[in-house]
């Protein structure tokens, strides 16, 4: 919904930089003059290239890629390099990892071209040439898989790179013309020449690139520096009048947040989505979670629920996403034998709060207080790590709002008949410090009792008689 009318292309210096699928189908290629492109497609929509927005989009992609590998770097103005060898088992193998990368990239509105090789430059050149990894091809059989495995050796990588056009080197225009004049149109032609001859004609940098691509010399890359504070923005190409239509654009920001948190081994219990309007003050949506999380699914579910129930005061022209207080959140060990854990309550609480409001769902936590009426409270999520001490007397899960008076016959409390006391008296004396406020000073003897219907009850006796205070079952 945020895409430009098709066919569309980005232009710089009156030449086509890149076009969408419809533009390519019309014969429009990068480097073509704008006048020639309009001759092929008179309805072509042109957009001036914006380097600042491209750099911001690449940084957001790098943050998102942090959830797949902690070792990544930015290469040039449109490429990311990830080391994935150590992450394959975590994602279930190469095919599963590449499939997830493609799926999540497309969900953010990006078209990703992946390359796979034991060397960084080899992977970049394969991606530039449009040669997808064999493991990512849906119908790749054993021969294709064998070719991919063969590329792990120097000879195999040489054979894989040799057919690539020399354009993947992205040499200066003068050097590219010299290669064309000499008839050197594939990397195999360059690899067949003596390195000294190649360095004498084109400089040592070209020879060094070929050696790095083959993995014979190191290729150090500066790692991507994840920002200390997550604050990103996205300018929308058109005004948006309905909040639900913002989900596609906001998804890109939330996915970048998930990757940033994964790289920092952190989570968030809330993050802020700011809607910048054209002629109105910004709208601030605080998206909260029951427990700290970096799971992209949870981030997006709460985001979708809030946007579906938000009415815009004015059209939105820009989105901003802020995560001011990340919390430490170490990873979880997988089960040794594939055990499946129980369903977590936190995602359910988050969805209910997003639908019904932050104050609509409450939790209970134990407090260090002897009086039953004061022994629990309703805290904010997550629940504090508190519990009754071991060996403490039994407590019912259901307390009545106020104790209910019970009749007494022949010294026994009555509730649908006489009650049978199952425990000895537990004396509770507490609350003298209240000074008459709240529940005040109490002196009670508590018992676990059994009714004729089989109900387990919590009753007590004081100087006024017998009282029912809670139900066990």
VOPAGU-2260 file (C-alpha; in pm, 1 decimal, decimal comma):
REM VOPAGU-2260
SITE   aa  ch    i         X         Y         Z
SITE  UNK   A    0       0,0       0,0       0,0
SITE  UNK   A    1     302,3     225,9      44,1
SITE  UNK   A    2     456,8     130,9    -291,9
SITE  UNK   A    3     472,2     386,3    -571,5
SITE  UNK   A    4     239,3     341,9    -871,2
SITE  UNK   A    5     387,2      78,4   -1099,0
SITE  UNK   A    6     597,6      89,2   -1311,8
SITE  UNK   A    7     834,2     299,1   -1101,6
SITE  UNK   A    8    1206,4     368,5   -1089,3
SITE  UNK   A    9    1461,3     561,2    -887,6
SITE  UNK   A   10    1676,0     807,1   -1082,3
SITE  UNK   A   11    1997,6     999,3   -1023,6
SITE  UNK   A   12    2173,5    1233,2   -1266,1
SITE  UNK   A   13    1907,1    1166,4   -1529,8
SITE  UNK   A   14    1979,3     792,6   -1532,5
SITE  UNK   A   15    1787,2     495,5   -1398,4
SITE  UNK   A   16    1929,1     354,7   -1075,8
SITE  UNK   A   17    1681,5      73,0   -1021,9
SITE  UNK   A   18    1331,2     -12,3   -1136,8
SITE  UNK   A   19    1054,1    -232,1   -1003,4
SITE  UNK   A   20     937,9    -555,1   -1164,5
SITE  UNK   A   21     702,9    -382,5   -1408,4
SITE  UNK   A   22     979,8    -145,3   -1519,2
SITE  UNK   A   23    1218,9    -434,3   -1579,3
SITE  UNK   A   24     949,1    -616,8   -1775,2
SITE  UNK   A   25     920,2    -308,6   -1998,4
SITE  UNK   A   26    1293,3    -329,8   -2076,8
SITE  UNK   A   27    1413,7     -57,6   -1840,4
SITE  UNK   A   28    1762,0    -131,7   -1705,6
SITE  UNK   A   29    1991,7      41,9   -1455,0
SITE  UNK   A   30    2209,4     304,0   -1621,5
SITE  UNK   A   31    1953,9     381,7   -1892,7
SITE  UNK   A   32    1879,6     747,4   -1961,4
SITE  UNK   A   33    1548,3     877,2   -1830,9
SITE  UNK   A   34    1438,1     983,5   -2179,9
SITE  UNK   A   35    1493,5     631,6   -2314,6
SITE  UNK   A   36    1311,1     479,1   -2018,8
SITE  UNK   A   37    1009,7     706,7   -2072,3
SITE  UNK   A   38    1007,9     601,7   -2436,3
SITE  UNK   A   39     970,7     238,2   -2328,0
SITE  UNK   A   40     715,4     312,0   -2054,5
SITE  UNK   A   41     544,7     652,8   -2086,4
SITE  UNK   A   42     361,2     597,0   -1756,4
SITE  UNK   A   43     683,2     538,1   -1563,3
SITE  UNK   A   44     680,7     697,4   -1214,9
SITE  UNK   A   45    1018,1     856,3   -1137,4
SITE  UNK   A   46    1158,0     913,4    -787,8
SITE  UNK   A   47    1475,9    1104,4    -717,9
SITE  UNK   A   48    1727,1     894,7    -528,8
SITE  UNK   A   49    1753,9     990,7    -160,1
SITE  UNK   A   50    2088,6     871,9     -17,3
SITE  UNK   A   51    1993,6     969,7     338,9
SITE  UNK   A   52    1677,5     757,2     334,3
SITE  UNK   A   53    1867,0     469,2     173,4
SITE  UNK   A   54    2131,5     480,9     447,4
SITE  UNK   A   55    1860,8     484,5     715,6
SITE  UNK   A   56    1686,9     187,1     552,8
SITE  UNK   A   57    2015,8      -6,1     534,3
SITE  UNK   A   58    2086,9      63,7     901,6
SITE  UNK   A   59    1737,9     -58,3     993,8
SITE  UNK   A   60    1801,2    -373,5     788,2
SITE  UNK   A   61    2132,5    -425,5     968,6
SITE  UNK   A   62    1955,0    -400,3    1305,1
SITE  UNK   A   63    1697,6    -654,2    1185,8
SITE  UNK   A   64    1972,2    -888,0    1059,8
SITE  UNK   A   65    2116,9    -893,3    1409,9
SITE  UNK   A   66    1859,9   -1158,0    1501,5
SITE  UNK   A   67    2020,4   -1398,6    1252,9
SITE  UNK   A   68    2388,6   -1340,8    1328,2
SITE  UNK   A   69    2581,5   -1124,4    1574,8
SITE  UNK   A   70    2867,1   -1096,3    1323,2
SITE  UNK   A   71    2766,8    -868,0    1039,7
SITE  UNK   A   72    2898,4    -565,7     856,5
SITE  UNK   A   73    2772,6    -307,5     610,1
SITE  UNK   A   74    2939,1    -330,6     268,3
SITE  UNK   A   75    2904,3     -21,3      54,4
SITE  UNK   A   76    2570,0     149,9      23,0
SITE  UNK   A   77    2341,0    -143,0     -46,7
SITE  UNK   A   78    2490,7    -464,6      93,3
SITE  UNK   A   79    2501,9    -649,0     424,8
SITE  UNK   A   80    2744,7    -930,1     500,4
SITE  UNK   A   81    2650,9   -1191,3     762,6
SITE  UNK   A   82    2859,4   -1475,6     902,7
SITE  UNK   A   83    2608,9   -1760,3     938,1
SITE  UNK   A   84    2821,4   -2072,9     979,1
SITE  UNK   A   85    2784,6   -2068,6    1357,9
SITE  UNK   A   86    2408,9   -1999,9    1346,8
SITE  UNK   A   87    2286,2   -2277,3    1117,1
SITE  UNK   A   88    2188,0   -2525,4    1388,8
SITE  UNK   A   89    2001,2   -2254,7    1577,7
SITE  UNK   A   90    1768,9   -2196,5    1281,2
SITE  UNK   A   91    1737,7   -2556,6    1167,5
SITE  UNK   A   92    1986,7   -2558,8     881,3
SITE  UNK   A   93    2082,4   -2344,5     584,6
SITE  UNK   A   94    1760,4   -2382,5     386,2
SITE  UNK   A   95    1544,7   -2286,8     686,4
SITE  UNK   A   96    1762,7   -1986,3     767,7
SITE  UNK   A   97    1763,2   -1852,4     412,8
SITE  UNK   A   98    1389,3   -1909,4     385,2
SITE  UNK   A   99    1324,5   -1713,3     704,3
SITE  UNK   A  100    1549,5   -1429,0     588,4
SITE  UNK   A  101    1364,0   -1402,4     259,3
SITE  UNK   A  102    1020,9   -1428,1     417,5
SITE  UNK   A  103    1084,3   -1160,5     680,2
SITE  UNK   A  104    1258,4    -934,5     428,7
SITE  UNK   A  105     961,7    -949,0     192,2
SITE  UNK   A  106     723,5    -884,8     482,5
SITE  UNK   A  107     905,6    -554,9     537,3
SITE  UNK   A  108     870,8    -458,3     171,3
SITE  UNK   A  109    1228,6    -537,1      64,9
SITE  UNK   A  110    1344,7    -751,9    -224,6
SITE  UNK   A  111    1658,1    -930,6    -105,3
SITE  UNK   A  112    1920,5   -1087,3    -329,7
SITE  UNK   A  113    2127,0   -1339,8    -133,4
SITE  UNK   A  114    2467,1   -1484,9    -211,7
SITE  UNK   A  115    2640,5   -1768,4     -26,9
SITE  UNK   A  116    3011,9   -1842,8     -30,4
SITE  UNK   A  117    3297,7   -1923,3     209,4
SITE  UNK   A  118    3446,3   -1577,9     137,9
SITE  UNK   A  119    3285,8   -1240,0     189,0
SITE  UNK   A  120    3360,2   -1104,0    -158,6
SITE  UNK   A  121    3255,7   -1430,9    -318,6
SITE  UNK   A  122    2914,5   -1406,3    -154,3
SITE  UNK   A  123    2881,4   -1040,1    -256,2
SITE  UNK   A  124    2966,4   -1111,0    -619,7
SITE  UNK   A  125    2725,1   -1402,7    -639,9
SITE  UNK   A  126    2449,4   -1183,9    -497,0
SITE  UNK   A  127    2526,2    -904,0    -745,0
SITE  UNK   A  128    2507,3   -1152,8   -1029,0
SITE  UNK   A  129    2168,8   -1276,0    -907,3
SITE  UNK   A  130    2285,7   -1633,5    -839,2
SITE  UNK   A  131    2080,6   -1756,8    -544,1
SITE  UNK   A  132    2224,2   -2012,4    -300,8
SITE  UNK   A  133    2140,2   -2368,2    -405,9
SITE  UNK   A  134    2001,9   -2442,9     -57,2
SITE  UNK   A  135    1744,7   -2165,3    -100,8
SITE  UNK   A  136    1609,6   -2296,1    -431,4
SITE  UNK   A  137    1273,5   -2467,1    -371,8
SITE  UNK   A  138    1344,9   -2750,9    -615,6
SITE  UNK   A  139    1720,3   -2786,1    -571,1
SITE  UNK   A  140    1809,3   -3152,7    -582,3
SITE  UNK   A  141    2119,3   -3339,2    -470,0
SITE  UNK   A  142    2340,5   -3213,1    -760,2
SITE  UNK   A  143    2274,8   -2850,2    -665,3
SITE  UNK   A  144    2346,2   -2928,4    -301,6
SITE  UNK   A  145    2669,0   -3098,5    -403,6
SITE  UNK   A  146    2772,0   -2790,1    -602,2
SITE  UNK   A  147    2711,0   -2573,5    -296,2
SITE  UNK   A  148    2924,1   -2804,0     -82,1
SITE  UNK   A  149    3200,4   -2803,2    -345,1
SITE  UNK   A  150    3220,1   -2423,2    -320,7
SITE  UNK   A  151    3364,5   -2462,3      27,2
SITE  UNK   A  152    3703,5   -2544,3    -129,4
SITE  UNK   A  153    3928,2   -2299,2    -317,1
SITE  UNK   A  154    3893,4   -2496,2    -641,5
SITE  UNK   A  155    3517,9   -2515,0    -599,1
SITE  UNK   A  156    3491,5   -2142,7    -530,5
SITE  UNK   A  157    3710,6   -2070,6    -836,4
SITE  UNK   A  158    3472,9   -2269,6   -1055,2
SITE  UNK   A  159    3171,2   -2097,5    -899,3
SITE  UNK   A  160    3304,5   -1745,5    -956,1
SITE  UNK   A  161    3461,4   -1793,9   -1300,3
SITE  UNK   A  162    3136,1   -1754,5   -1504,9
SITE  UNK   A  163    3037,0   -1428,4   -1331,6
SITE  UNK   A  164    3050,4   -1110,2   -1542,0
SITE  UNK   A  165    3323,2    -859,7   -1453,9
SITE  UNK   A  166    3050,2    -603,8   -1376,2
SITE  UNK   A  167    3014,8    -763,4   -1030,8
SITE  UNK   A  168    3351,9    -604,1    -942,8
SITE  UNK   A  169    3196,5    -254,5    -968,5
SITE  UNK   A  170    3518,1    -111,6   -1105,9
SITE  UNK   A  171    3555,2     254,3   -1204,5
SITE  UNK   A  172    3410,8     324,1   -1553,4
SITE  UNK   A  173    3756,8     369,8   -1708,1
SITE  UNK   A  174    3877,9      29,5   -1585,4
SITE  UNK   A  175    3551,9    -132,1   -1698,7
SITE  UNK   A  176    3600,6       5,1   -2051,6
SITE  UNK   A  177    3958,4    -126,1   -2060,8
SITE  UNK   A  178    3837,3    -473,3   -1965,3
SITE  UNK   A  179    3578,5    -460,7   -2243,4
SITE  UNK   A  180    3843,0    -350,4   -2494,1
SITE  UNK   A  181    4066,9    -641,8   -2393,9
SITE  UNK   A  182    3779,5    -888,4   -2419,0
SITE  UNK   A  183    3790,5    -972,2   -2046,7
SITE  UNK   A  184    3421,4   -1016,4   -1976,6
SITE  UNK   A  185    3413,9   -1288,2   -1708,1
SITE  UNK   A  186    3596,3   -1337,2   -1382,2
SITE  UNK   A  187    3743,5   -1656,9   -1523,1
SITE  UNK   A  188    3934,1   -1446,5   -1775,5
SITE  UNK   A  189    4088,3   -1242,2   -1495,3
SITE  UNK   A  190    4163,0   -1544,5   -1279,0
SITE  UNK   A  191    4351,0   -1705,6   -1569,8
SITE  UNK   A  192    4595,5   -1413,5   -1598,6
SITE  UNK   A  193    4918,2   -1400,8   -1396,1
SITE  UNK   A  194    4863,0   -1183,9   -1087,6
SITE  UNK   A  195    5169,3    -972,2   -1165,3
SITE  UNK   A  196    5043,6    -890,2   -1514,7
SITE  UNK   A  197    4697,3    -804,8   -1382,1
SITE  UNK   A  198    4843,0    -580,6   -1111,0
SITE  UNK   A  199    5067,1    -400,6   -1361,6
SITE  UNK   A  200    4773,4    -317,5   -1591,0
SITE  UNK   A  201    4498,3    -245,4   -1336,0
SITE  UNK   A  202    4677,0    -185,8   -1007,5
SITE  UNK   A  203    4728,2    -412,2    -706,0
SITE  UNK   A  204    4378,0    -356,6    -570,4
SITE  UNK   A  205    4211,4    -572,9    -835,9
SITE  UNK   A  206    4452,3    -860,1    -768,9
SITE  UNK   A  207    4390,9    -827,4    -395,9
SITE  UNK   A  208    4013,4    -844,5    -452,8
SITE  UNK   A  209    4045,4   -1167,0    -650,4
SITE  UNK   A  210    4264,8   -1324,6    -382,4
SITE  UNK   A  211    4019,0   -1225,3    -110,4
SITE  UNK   A  212    3728,2   -1362,4    -310,3
SITE  UNK   A  213    3905,9   -1697,2    -339,9
SITE  UNK   A  214    3979,9   -1696,2      32,8
SITE  UNK   A  215    4356,9   -1712,0      -8,5
SITE  UNK   A  216    4417,1   -1390,2     187,2
SITE  UNK   A  217    4218,0   -1248,0     481,4
SITE  UNK   A  218    3936,4   -1003,0     419,1
SITE  UNK   A  219    3883,6    -811,2     746,5
SITE  UNK   A  220    3563,5    -607,8     768,0
SITE  UNK   A  221    3464,1    -356,6    1037,1
SITE  UNK   A  222    3166,7    -495,9    1232,7
SITE  UNK   A  223    2837,8    -312,4    1226,2
SITE  UNK   A  224    2808,6     -92,4    1534,2
SITE  UNK   A  225    2462,2    -147,0    1676,1
SITE  UNK   A  226    2332,9     182,9    1821,1
SITE  UNK   A  227    2325,6     212,5    2198,7
SITE  UNK   A  228    1974,0     356,6    2184,3
SITE  UNK   A  229    1707,6     238,3    1944,3
SITE  UNK   A  230    1537,2     534,2    1780,8
SITE  UNK   A  231    1440,7     507,0    1416,5
SITE  UNK   A  232    1199,0     683,9    1185,7
SITE  UNK   A  233    1026,6     613,4     858,3
SITE  UNK   A  234     884,1     882,0     634,6
SITE  UNK   A  235     575,2     758,5     453,5
SITE  UNK   A  236     552,5     815,6      75,8
SITE  UNK   A  237     187,5     921,2     110,6
SITE  UNK   A  238     -50,6    1040,1     381,9
SITE  UNK   A  239    -229,2     763,3     570,5
SITE  UNK   A  240    -579,7     826,3     705,8
SITE  UNK   A  241    -648,2     496,7     888,6
SITE  UNK   A  242    -432,5     357,2    1168,3
SITE  UNK   A  243    -468,3      -5,4    1054,6
SITE  UNK   A  244    -300,9      88,5     725,0
SITE  UNK   A  245      14,9     183,9     916,4
SITE  UNK   A  246      89,7    -177,6    1008,3
SITE  UNK   A  247     289,4    -251,6     693,2
SITE  UNK   A  248     527,3      39,8     751,0
SITE  UNK   A  249     542,1      -6,6    1129,6
SITE  UNK   A  250     629,2    -373,9    1078,3
SITE  UNK   A  251     963,2    -268,5     928,9
SITE  UNK   A  252    1049,1     -68,0    1240,3
SITE  UNK   A  253     937,9    -344,0    1477,8
SITE  UNK   A  254    1143,7    -607,7    1295,2
SITE  UNK   A  255    1449,7    -382,8    1319,9
SITE  UNK   A  256    1383,4    -348,4    1692,5
SITE  UNK   A  257    1365,7    -727,9    1733,0
SITE  UNK   A  258    1702,7    -772,5    1563,7
SITE  UNK   A  259    1862,0    -492,1    1765,0
SITE  UNK   A  260    1743,0    -650,5    2088,4
SITE  UNK   A  261    1869,1    -994,9    1983,3
SITE  UNK   A  262    2214,9    -856,0    1908,3
SITE  UNK   A  263    2226,1    -687,6    2250,0
SITE  UNK   A  264    2084,1    -993,0    2436,9
SITE  UNK   A  265    1813,9    -758,1    2566,0
SITE  UNK   A  266    1436,9    -725,8    2570,9
SITE  UNK   A  267    1177,2    -456,3    2621,8
SITE  UNK   A  268     872,3    -441,9    2841,6
SITE  UNK   A  269     738,2    -148,8    2644,0
SITE  UNK   A  270     827,8      53,6    2338,7
SITE  UNK   A  271     688,4     373,3    2192,9
SITE  UNK   A  272     541,1     425,7    1847,6
SITE  UNK   A  273     500,5     793,4    1758,4
SITE  UNK   A  274     264,4     890,6    1476,3
SITE  UNK   A  275     367,1    1220,5    1318,8
SITE  UNK   A  276      66,3    1401,9    1174,9
SITE  UNK   A  277      55,7    1664,0     906,7
SITE  UNK   A  278    -141,5    1928,0    1097,1
SITE  UNK   A  279    -178,3    1796,5    1452,2
SITE  UNK   A  280      36,8    1710,3    1754,1
SITE  UNK   A  281     201,0    1366,9    1743,6
SITE  UNK   A  282      14,3    1061,4    1870,6
SITE  UNK   A  283     216,2     848,5    2114,3
SITE  UNK   A  284     125,0     480,4    2142,7
SITE  UNK   A  285     290,0     297,5    2433,4
SITE  UNK   A  286     299,4     -76,3    2356,2
SITE  UNK   A  287     346,8    -279,1    2673,9
SITE  UNK   A  288     423,8    -645,0    2742,9
SITE  UNK   A  289     361,1    -869,9    3037,9
SITE  UNK   A  290     727,2    -976,2    3047,9
SITE  UNK   A  291    1040,0    -846,1    2878,8
SITE  UNK   A  292    1060,5    -980,0    2523,9
SITE  UNK   A  293    1245,6    -950,4    2196,6
SITE  UNK   A  294    1025,1   -1196,5    2008,9
SITE  UNK   A  295     921,3   -1040,5    1678,4
SITE  UNK   A  296     585,6   -1219,9    1686,2
SITE  UNK   A  297     492,4   -1065,8    2021,3
SITE  UNK   A  298     612,3    -721,2    1913,9
SITE  UNK   A  299     395,9    -736,7    1602,7
SITE  UNK   A  300      85,9    -888,4    1767,4
SITE  UNK   A  301      55,5    -608,9    2021,4
SITE  UNK   A  302     132,7    -352,7    1751,2
SITE  UNK   A  303    -146,9    -488,4    1531,6
SITE  UNK   A  304    -399,0    -491,4    1817,8
SITE  UNK   A  305    -325,2    -128,8    1910,6
SITE  UNK   A  306    -336,9       2,2    1555,0
SITE  UNK   A  307    -665,3    -178,3    1487,9
SITE  UNK   A  308    -819,9      11,1    1781,5
SITE  UNK   A  309    -665,3     352,5    1721,4
SITE  UNK   A  310    -851,8     639,2    1558,8
SITE  UNK   A  311    -626,5     895,8    1394,6
SITE  UNK   A  312    -675,1    1263,5    1476,1
SITE  UNK   A  313    -515,6    1360,0    1142,3
SITE  UNK   A  314    -336,5    1191,8     850,8
SITE  UNK   A  315       2,4    1039,8     936,4
SITE  UNK   A  316     311,5    1130,8     735,0
SITE  UNK   A  317     590,1     971,8     942,9
SITE  UNK   A  318     646,8     696,6    1199,5
SITE  UNK   A  319     900,4     693,7    1480,7
SITE  UNK   A  320     980,8     396,6    1703,5
SITE  UNK   A  321    1170,1     436,0    2032,1
SITE  UNK   A  322    1295,3     180,2    2284,4
SITE  UNK   A  323    1428,3     385,1    2572,0
SITE  UNK   A  324    1478,3     120,6    2842,4
SITE  UNK   A  325    1601,5    -216,7    2713,5
SITE  UNK   A  326    1631,0    -482,6    2984,4
SITE  UNK   A  327    1884,2    -767,8    3003,5
SITE  UNK   A  328    1724,7   -1080,6    2857,8
SITE  UNK   A  329    1953,8   -1381,9    2813,5
SITE  UNK   A  330    1859,1   -1655,8    2572,9
SITE  UNK   A  331    1696,6   -1986,1    2667,4
SITE  UNK   A  332    1856,6   -2326,0    2629,4
SITE  UNK   A  333    1677,2   -2563,3    2395,8
SITE  UNK   A  334    1553,2   -2895,2    2527,8
SITE  UNK   A  335    1806,1   -3176,1    2504,0
SITE  UNK   A  336    1550,4   -3424,0    2367,8
SITE  UNK   A  337    1315,4   -3179,2    2194,3
SITE  UNK   A  338    1084,2   -3127,6    2490,3
SITE  UNK   A  339     802,5   -2880,2    2429,8
SITE  UNK   A  340     736,8   -2625,5    2700,5
SITE  UNK   A  341     396,1   -2522,4    2820,1
SITE  UNK   A  342     208,8   -2227,2    2675,3
SITE  UNK   A  343     317,9   -1895,9    2822,2
SITE  UNK   A  344      60,6   -1666,8    2979,4
SITE  UNK   A  345     248,2   -1346,5    2889,7
SITE  UNK   A  346     138,1   -1326,0    2520,1
SITE  UNK   A  347    -225,3   -1378,8    2625,1
SITE  UNK   A  348    -204,4   -1099,1    2882,2
SITE  UNK   A  349     -47,2    -866,7    2623,4
SITE  UNK   A  350    -322,1    -924,2    2368,5
SITE  UNK   A  351    -597,4    -877,5    2625,8
SITE  UNK   A  352    -440,5    -553,3    2747,4
SITE  UNK   A  353    -398,4    -428,2    2391,1
SITE  UNK   A  354    -766,5    -498,0    2322,5
SITE  UNK   A  355    -923,8    -402,2    2656,7
SITE  UNK   A  356    -679,7    -148,3    2800,3
SITE  UNK   A  357    -377,0    -158,1    3027,2
SITE  UNK   A  358    -584,8    -163,0    3347,3
SITE  UNK   A  359    -824,6    -437,7    3237,5
SITE  UNK   A  360    -598,7    -732,9    3325,5
SITE  UNK   A  361    -446,2    -775,9    3669,7
SITE  UNK   A  362    -208,9   -1015,6    3840,2
SITE  UNK   A  363    -164,1   -1129,0    4199,5
SITE  UNK   A  364     158,8   -1141,3    4396,6
SITE  UNK   A  365     235,3   -1257,8    4749,0
SITE  UNK   A  366     320,4    -993,3    5008,9
SITE  UNK   A  367     500,9   -1049,4    5339,3
SITE  UNK   A  368     189,9    -994,8    5553,8
SITE  UNK   A  369      17,7   -1231,0    5800,3
SITE  UNK   A  370    -334,3   -1091,1    5760,4
SITE  UNK   A  371    -499,7   -1276,1    5468,9
SITE  UNK   A  372    -673,7    -960,9    5343,2
SITE  UNK   A  373    -335,1    -792,3    5304,8
SITE  UNK   A  374    -121,6   -1086,4    5191,5
SITE  UNK   A  375    -163,7   -1027,7    4814,3
SITE  UNK   A  376    -153,4    -729,0    4586,9
SITE  UNK   A  377    -205,1    -650,5    4219,3
SITE  UNK   A  378     136,0    -553,9    4078,5
SITE  UNK   A  379     242,3    -446,5    3733,5
SITE  UNK   A  380     367,8    -719,5    3505,8
SITE  UNK   A  381     602,2    -898,1    3527,4
SITE  UNK   A  382     515,2   -1060,1    3858,2
SITE  UNK   A  383     775,6   -1022,6    4131,6
SITE  UNK   A  384     960,5   -1336,9    4227,6
SITE  UNK   A  385     785,8   -1396,4    4560,0
SITE  UNK   A  386     607,7   -1699,6    4700,0
SITE  UNK   A  387     496,5   -1833,6    5038,5
SITE  UNK   A  388     783,8   -1991,3    5231,2
SITE  UNK   A  389     815,2   -2368,2    5231,2
SITE  UNK   A  390     630,1   -2538,3    5514,2
SITE  UNK   A  391     380,5   -2250,9    5547,8
SITE  UNK   A  392      22,0   -2346,3    5644,4
SITE  UNK   A  393    -219,6   -2397,8    5351,9
SITE  UNK   A  394    -386,4   -2095,0    5197,7
SITE  UNK   A  395    -694,3   -2095,4    4970,7
SITE  UNK   A  396    -680,1   -1951,3    4619,8
SITE  UNK   A  397   -1021,4   -1786,4    4662,9
SITE  UNK   A  398   -1082,2   -1543,2    4948,0
SITE  UNK   A  399   -1426,1   -1395,7    5001,1
SITE  UNK   A  400   -1447,9   -1014,7    4968,8
SITE  UNK   A  401   -1533,7   -1010,7    5339,8
SITE  UNK   A  402   -1559,5   -1294,4    5595,0
SITE  UNK   A  403   -1910,1   -1444,7    5614,0
SITE  UNK   A  404   -2057,8   -1526,5    5954,7
SITE  UNK   A  405   -2132,9   -1893,4    6025,0
SITE  UNK   A  406   -2382,5   -2038,4    6267,9
SITE  UNK   A  407   -2258,5   -2253,5    6553,4
SITE  UNK   A  408   -2431,5   -2560,0    6696,4
SITE  UNK   A  409   -2294,3   -2769,4    6980,4
SITE  UNK   A  410   -1957,5   -2596,1    6937,4
SITE  UNK   A  411   -1927,0   -2680,3    6564,4
SITE  UNK   A  412   -1948,9   -2426,3    6277,7
SITE  UNK   A  413   -2231,0   -2481,1    6029,1
SITE  UNK   A  414   -2220,0   -2443,4    5646,4
SITE  UNK   A  415   -2476,5   -2662,5    5466,8
SITE  UNK   A  416   -2455,7   -2875,2    5777,0
SITE  UNK   A  417   -2184,5   -2919,5    6036,9
SITE  UNK   A  418   -1821,5   -2871,2    5927,8
SITE  UNK   A  419   -1544,6   -3116,2    6013,6
SITE  UNK   A  420   -1222,0   -2944,3    6118,7
SITE  UNK   A  421    -921,3   -3108,4    5951,0
SITE  UNK   A  422    -635,7   -2909,7    6103,2
SITE  UNK   A  423    -530,2   -2770,9    6434,1
SITE  UNK   A  424    -582,5   -2402,0    6503,4
SITE  UNK   A  425    -344,4   -2156,8    6332,6
SITE  UNK   A  426    -331,8   -1837,7    6537,8
SITE  UNK   A  427    -294,5   -1510,8    6343,9
SITE  UNK   A  428    -231,9   -1197,5    6548,4
SITE  UNK   A  429    -120,3    -902,4    6342,8
SITE  UNK   A  430    -197,9    -545,7    6237,1
SITE  UNK   A  431    -151,7    -357,8    6562,8
SITE  UNK   A  432      53,1     -94,3    6375,5
SITE  UNK   A  433    -246,5      14,8    6167,3
SITE  UNK   A  434    -382,1     216,1    6455,3
SITE  UNK   A  435    -742,3     140,2    6367,0
SITE  UNK   A  436    -692,3     210,7    5995,4
SITE  UNK   A  437    -736,6     -53,5    5726,0
SITE  UNK   A  438    -805,6    -399,7    5862,2
SITE  UNK   A  439    -657,2    -317,9    6202,1
SITE  UNK   A  440    -537,3    -555,6    6472,2
SITE  UNK   A  441    -661,9    -916,2    6423,7
SITE  UNK   A  442    -671,3   -1217,2    6657,3
SITE  UNK   A  443    -804,8   -1523,0    6479,9
SITE  UNK   A  444    -774,4   -1903,1    6492,0
SITE  UNK   A  445    -786,1   -2047,0    6138,6
SITE  UNK   A  446    -887,2   -2404,9    6041,6
SITE  UNK   A  447    -919,7   -2607,7    5721,9
SITE  UNK   A  448   -1271,9   -2753,2    5727,2
SITE  UNK   A  449   -1461,0   -3008,3    5516,1
SITE  UNK   A  450   -1830,4   -2965,6    5438,1
SITE  UNK   A  451   -2089,1   -3240,0    5377,6
SITE  UNK   A  452   -2068,0   -3167,1    5000,9
SITE  UNK   A  453   -1692,0   -3227,2    4996,1
SITE  UNK   A  454   -1588,8   -2860,6    4977,5
SITE  UNK   A  455   -1263,7   -2764,7    5147,4
SITE  UNK   A  456   -1312,4   -2436,4    5330,8
SITE  UNK   A  457   -1095,6   -2194,6    5524,4
SITE  UNK   A  458   -1271,4   -2081,2    5842,4
SITE  UNK   A  459   -1165,3   -1895,4    6153,2
SITE  UNK   A  460   -1295,0   -1821,2    6501,0
SITE  UNK   A  461   -1256,8   -1496,5    6695,9
SITE  UNK   A  462   -1424,8   -1338,7    6995,1
SITE  UNK   A  463   -1740,7   -1281,3    6787,2
SITE  UNK   A  464   -1786,7   -1639,2    6660,0
SITE  UNK   A  465   -1715,4   -1848,6    6349,7
SITE  UNK   A  466   -1649,7   -1706,3    6000,0
SITE  UNK   A  467   -1600,5   -1841,7    5648,0
SITE  UNK   A  468   -1304,6   -1670,1    5477,2
SITE  UNK   A  469   -1208,7   -1875,8    5169,7
SITE  UNK   A  470   -1253,6   -2181,5    4945,6
SITE  UNK   A  471    -987,9   -2436,2    4856,7
SITE  UNK   A  472   -1206,1   -2633,9    4615,1
